[in-house]
Amino acid sequence: MVGGPSSEWPEGLFEKHSKEILWVGADRGAFHLVKRGIRPAFVIGDFDSASSEEKKLIRNAESEMITAKPEKDDTDTELAIKEIIQRYKPCEINIFGATGGRLDHLLANLFFVLRAPFYEYLQKIFIYDKYNTVSFFKPGEHQIKKENDKQYLAFVTLTPVEELTLKDEKYRLNKKDFSVPISLASNEFEGETADFSFKTGVVCVIQSKD
């Protein structure tokens, strides 16, 4: 859980996930968890966005607390994910609270997957909010399944990409190259699945609704 506004969380987040997820709190995300009676495996960050009362509540939860200096190279989200990778070698990392608020943090939360050690786990990292599901892909052939409550499908090239092919979406491409990042927005599924492929680069896929 990251420190983004709770208004952007998926509906029923804690009812759906509280028992099956190993929770970790990044910066003010730790407060969001503790406030709801969830004890994180650990909390991490500089906690500069948390008030003194919020910090006290976090400490009283008796979770392991890793405090970072405000002057650092990684965001609190990146610090949390690095620690998760080092400790658990996870099969999946679900990020909540990563959207809304500051645009620089939003962009950081999209582009961090391009760097080590995140790139190795890129296809295991997902970002969820009230309107979007974000996933990341390395070169190859891929198939994604339509989420029942989502209408739109976007393909975002986070790097230069070669031979992007959208085989069976509403708007299709055949081996199209992109030299700069671009958002191919407002595509749609034609059926329950969508197939795509590309030769080089990293592609972010977003399923969304209004």
C-alpha positions, 0 to 999 in steps of 0.5 A: 500500500502506497500513500496515494488518496483513498478515493482512488482505491479499488472498491471493496479493496480490503474486503477482497484482499485483506486475508490473502495478501501479505501487506507492506506499507510504504510511507503514508500507505502504512498509516492507511493499513494500520488505521484499518486494523491491518498489521503490515509485514513491515513499513518503510519510507521517510514518512515525511508525508505522515503527521506526528499522530499518524507516525505514532499510530504506525509505531504502535502497530508493532510492525517492523519499521524501516526509516529512510532519509528524505534525501534518497535516490529511490521513492518510498514505493521503490524502496518497498518493492526492493525490500519485497523482492529481496525478502520474498522473491514474490510471485506477484506484487499488487500495488494500491495507492499509487495513483492520484495526487502528484504527477511526478509520483505517478510517472515514477510508479509507471517507469520504475519497472525499467530499472534493476532489480524491478525489470526482472519482476516486471510481469509480476507487478500490477497497479490497481486503482478505482478505474484502472488495472496496469500491467507490464510486459517484456518482448514476446507474444502475450494474451490478456483476459478482459476484466468484467468491469473494464471497457477500454484497453490501452497499450503504452510504450514505455521505451522504443518498441519494435514490431508491436502487433495488435492481432484481435483488438478493435483497433489493430496494428501489424508490426508497428515501430515506435521510437518514443513512448506513446499511449495508444489509448481507447482501444477495446477488446473484441472478445474475452481475450486480446492477443498482442506481441512485440520484438523489443522494448517494454509495453504497459497495458491498461484496462480502464473504465470511466 
